[in-house]
């Protein structure tokens, strides 16, 4: 979970840097106007463009690992009845069409996640 937030934050910081050339160009063309008015116009143009990019960065599921959580399931590994977790989809792993999903208790899910990471799955 923390890595996902860091990933979003780094992408957002890169996006933030991308706004600098745009605002610079707008300010260049508005050099004859009042400086405050030029800044307001440049920021409005930037907002019109970057709102959609920011929305994608902050809400896109493609940047997340997708999990399914159910209460009162029997863990496929240890048999304990508890809240069950299963990784459904991530960058290089997709079990979204699994007709027999395997849920694990929190402890076994952590072990399985570590096993998947060692196998090259990015979580």
C-alpha positions in Angstrom: 0.0 0.0 0.0 2.8 2.4 0.9 4.6 1.7 -2.4 1.4 2.5 -4.4 1.2 5.9 -2.7 4.9 6.6 -3.3 4.4 5.6 -7.0 1.4 8.0 -7.3 3.4 10.8 -5.6 6.4 10.4 -7.8 4.2 10.4 -11.0 2.4 13.5 -9.6 5.8 15.3 -9.0 6.8 14.5 -12.6 3.5 15.9 -13.8 4.0 19.0 -11.7 7.3 19.6 -13.4 5.6 19.3 -16.8 3.4 22.3 -16.0 6.4 24.6 -15.8 7.1 24.8 -19.5 3.4 25.4 -20.2 3.1 28.2 -17.8 6.4 29.7 -19.1 5.1 29.7 -22.6 1.7 31.3 -21.6 3.6 34.0 -19.6 5.9 34.7 -22.5 2.9 35.4 -24.8 1.2 37.5 -22.1 4.3 39.6 -21.3 2.5 42.8 -22.2 -0.3 42.3 -19.7 -0.4 43.0 -16.1 1.8 40.4 -14.3 -1.0 39.3 -11.9 -3.5 38.9 -14.7 -0.9 36.9 -16.7 -0.3 34.6 -13.8 -4.0 34.1 -13.3 -4.6 33.3 -17.0 -1.6 30.9 -17.1 -2.8 29.1 -14.0 -6.3 28.8 -15.4 -5.0 27.3 -18.6 -2.8 24.9 -16.6 -5.7 23.9 -14.5 -7.9 23.2 -17.5 -5.2 20.9 -18.9 -3.7 19.3 -15.8 -7.0 18.7 -13.9 -7.6 15.6 -16.1 -4.0 14.3 -15.7 -4.2 14.8 -11.9 -7.5 13.0 -11.7 -6.0 10.0 -13.6 -2.9 9.9 -11.4 -4.9 10.1 -8.2 -7.7 7.7 -9.1 -6.6 5.3 -11.8 -6.9 1.6 -10.9 -4.0 0.8 -13.3 -1.6 2.1 -10.6 -3.0 -0.2 -7.9 -2.9 -3.8 -7.2 -6.5 -5.0 -7.0 -7.5 -7.2 -4.1 -10.8 -8.9 -3.2 -11.7 -9.3 0.5 -14.4 -11.4 1.9 -15.5 -12.1 5.5 -15.8 -15.6 7.0 -14.0 -17.7 4.4 -11.9 -20.8 5.0 -8.2 -20.1 4.2 -7.1 -22.3 1.3 -3.7 -22.8 3.0 -4.4 -23.3 6.7 -8.2 -23.8 6.8 -8.8 -21.1 9.4 -12.1 -19.3 9.0 -11.4 -15.6 8.9 -11.5 -12.5 6.7 -10.1 -13.8 3.4 -7.8 -12.0 0.9 -6.9 -12.7 -2.7 -4.8 -10.7 -5.2 -7.0 -10.3 -8.3 -4.8 -8.3 -10.6 -1.6 -6.3 -10.7 0.9 -5.3 -13.4 2.0 -8.8 -14.4 -0.6 -11.0 -12.7 -4.3 -11.4 -13.5 -6.7 -13.8 -11.8 -9.8 -11.8 -12.6 -11.4 -14.7 -14.6 -10.6 -17.3 -12.0 -13.8 -19.4 -11.5 -12.4 -20.9 -8.3 -10.7 -18.0 -6.4 -8.5 -18.9 -3.5 -8.8 -16.8 -0.4 -6.3 -16.7 2.4 -6.3 -15.4 5.9 -4.2 -12.4 6.6 -1.1 -14.4 7.7 -1.2 -16.8 4.8 -1.9 -13.9 2.4 1.2 -12.1 3.5 3.2 -15.3 2.9 1.7 -15.8 -0.5 2.4 -12.2 -1.4 6.0 -12.6 -0.5 6.1 -15.8 -2.6 4.6 -14.0 -5.6 7.1 -11.2 -5.2 10.0 -13.7 -5.2 8.5 -15.1 -8.4 8.6 -11.7 -10.1 5.0 -10.5 -9.5 4.9 -6.8 -8.7 2.5 -6.1 -5.9 
